[in-house]
Amino acid sequence: MKKIALLAALFAVFACNPTANTSDPTPDPTPVDPAPVDPTPAEPAVAVPAFAKGADIGWASEMEAGGRKFVKKDGTQAALLDVLKDCGVNAIRLRVWVNPYKGWSGKEDVVAVGKKVTAAQLPLMVDFHYSDFFADPSRQKIPASWEADKGSLDKMSQHVADHTTEVLKALKVAGVSVNWIQIGNETRIGMLFPLGQLNYNNKGTEFAGFVKLYMAGYNAAKAVYPEALVMPHINNAFDASHASWWFSSLKAQGGKFDMIALSHYPQEAWDGKTQLDAATANSRAVASIRSLSGSLNVPVMVSEVGVKTPAGEATAKQLLQSFVDEIKKIKGCAGVFYWEPQVDGSWRPEVYTKPDELKRLTGQSQSGWWNAYGMGAFTTGGKPTSVMDVFAD
């Protein structure tokens, strides 16, 4: 019995360890340590259109969580991305805030929506505000969690780099394709005030603080998504002379960019203290885009456009149509994104009903805020208006 047990044990060893079989004439190769495996999956490839007809839908997830439904032009209920694609939209833009109210437009929200965008095979622009709420020329408020370092440009730059890296890595791990990355939102007079505010008294070094902060974001973005086009963004597309000075000076003072981004709201265009006629604002913006794309030798993206639909749907459509028709003719124009088209003119985010939260996030009283955004291009029933027909062409 002992012999039988010993033979059975030897058989088990040889069966479980085939390399122990010395009768095998083929020697095992020398063991080699496996190459390190990057745990981050490559993001799926999403084709980028020659001309982006995009939509910024930062409010969409909050709207859907509140029960808003969307329907196609034929009345068929569908997910918002499918409705937008049915309208001809071929790209999406999402903003990112650091620690926003209830997480809307925060990292997790952006990743969740970004996954849907990639699944729908739509290219994505990620717009970093570096704030807990909207950043624009009137305010570039430091996020509350960064406030302790508001006196240190080095520490603030590290916050920018860390936040950019954290958000983009989360998107990449989730398999989201990111095609364009915007560093700062409407930063005409700087970002993260006062550290990154442009100092017009220092000729030739006006952008010093801004460049350090901006480049911290630019380099972090390129490290995670090296093929993405990374860009700065300013408002007033119609102001050609200032835009030319701004981007040229940024470049001369150490800023890098693969593309530039502009905002254009023709019915809210002010030249100094004078409001421009909307048609004039359109023609000036077209001329500016043409000039900038040629002089800077990079593509221009109109990353925000909007028209006032409550003032008249036909007028709104005509203004948008005339603008888009003209910029399509510009070789250096990469596309246009309508800002929050899915809104109906009456819906507003929950935070707008919370004066204390608004004051905390902005430092301003509620009196300075919209009752509701008036440039949406959908009905209250979630159906696209004729304004969205512009994207079908």
HELIX and SHEET records of a PDB file:
HELIX    1   1 LYS A    2  CYS A   16  1                                  15    
HELIX    2   2 PRO A   18  ALA A   20  5                                   3    
HELIX    3   3 ALA A   60  ALA A   65  1                                   6    
HELIX    4   4 LEU A   80  CYS A   87  1                                   8    
HELIX    5   5 TYR A  101  GLY A  103  5                                   3    
HELIX    6   6 LYS A  107  ALA A  119  1                                  13    
HELIX    7   7 ALA A  144  ASP A  149  5                                   6    
HELIX    8   8 LEU A  153  VAL A  173  1                                  21    
HELIX    9   9 ALA A  208  VAL A  224  1                                  17    
HELIX   10  10 ALA A  240  ALA A  252  1                                  13    
HELIX   11  11 PRO A  266  GLU A  268  5                                   3    
HELIX   12  12 ALA A  278  LEU A  296  1                                  19    
HELIX   13  13 GLU A  313  ILE A  327  1                                  15    
HELIX   14  14 GLU A  350  THR A  353  5                                   4    
HELIX   15  15 PRO A  355  THR A  362  1                                   8    
HELIX   16  16 GLN A  366  GLY A  368  5                                   3    
HELIX   17  17 SER A  386  ALA A  392  5                                   7    
SHEET    1   A 9 LEU A 229  MET A 231  0                                        
SHEET    2   A 9 TRP A 180  ILE A 183  1                                        
SHEET    3   A 9 LEU A 124  PHE A 128  1                                        
SHEET    4   A 9 ALA A  91  VAL A  96  1                                        
SHEET    5   A 9 ALA A  52  ASP A  56  1                                        
SHEET    6   A 9 CYS A 333  TRP A 339  1                                        
SHEET    7   A 9 VAL A 300  VAL A 305  1                                        
SHEET    8   A 9 ILE A 260  HIS A 264  1                                        
SHEET    9   A 9 HIS A 233  ILE A 234  1                                        
SHEET    1   B 2 PHE A  70  VAL A  71  0                                        
SHEET    2   B 2 GLN A  77  ALA A  78 -1                                        
SHEET    1   C 2 GLY A 190  MET A 191  0                                        
SHEET    2   C 2 GLY A 196  GLN A 197 -1                                        
SHEET    1   D 2 TRP A 270  ASP A 271  0                                        
SHEET    2   D 2 THR A 274  GLN A 275 -1                                        
END                                                                             
